Amino acid sequence: MKTSSRDQGNVRIVAVEGDVDLSTSGELRKVLFGALRGVKRLVINLGGIHYLDSSGIATLIEALKESQKTNTEFALFAMSPRCTKFSG
């Protein structure tokens, strides 16, 4: 997994690439919680994600809950179709 962030006005945009799974979700959590500091809006670009497991989803939910505590707008965009399809 690889992340990058940039600020555009009062919005922080975090791009996530690669696989988000049990081995990388802790790192993503640190990145997202750090990104929430000092901004009014956090936008997460998920277009580069190849794989997202339940620990990755839990991390996104944790970040959402933290954003609600700090009154920060939280948005996800560009989720890969590969990650929105469930097989079973």
Residue pairs with C-beta under 8 A, 6 or more apart in sequence:
1 16
1 17
1 18
1 19
1 20
1 24
1 27
1 28
2 16
2 17
2 18
2 48
3 14
3 15
3 16
3 17
3 27
3 28
3 31
4 14
4 15
5 12
5 13
5 14
5 15
5 31
5 35
6 12
6 13
7 13
7 39
10 39
10 40
10 41
11 39
11 40
11 41
11 42
11 43
12 35
12 39
12 41
12 42
12 43
13 43
13 44
13 45
14 31
14 32
14 35
14 42
14 43
14 44
14 45
15 44
15 45
15 47
15 48
16 28
16 44
16 45
16 46
16 48
16 49
17 48
17 49
18 24
18 48
18 49
18 50
18 51
19 49
19 50
19 51
19 52
20 28
20 49
20 51
20 52
20 53
20 55
20 56
20 59
21 51
21 52
21 53
21 55
21 56
22 53
22 55
24 56
25 53
25 55
25 56
25 58
25 59
26 59
28 56
28 59
29 59
29 62
29 63
32 42
32 44
32 59
32 60
32 62
32 63
32 66
33 63
33 66
35 42
36 42
36 63
36 66
36 67
36 70
36 72
39 72
40 72
40 73
41 72
41 73
41 74
41 75
42 63
42 67
42 72
42 73
42 74
42 75
43 75
43 76
43 77
44 60
44 63
44 74
44 75
44 76
44 77
45 77
45 78
46 52
46 76
46 77
46 78
46 79
46 80
46 83
47 77
47 78
47 79
47 80
48 80
49 56
49 79
49 80
49 83
50 80
50 82
50 83
51 82
51 83
52 83
60 76
63 74
64 74
67 73
67 74
68 74
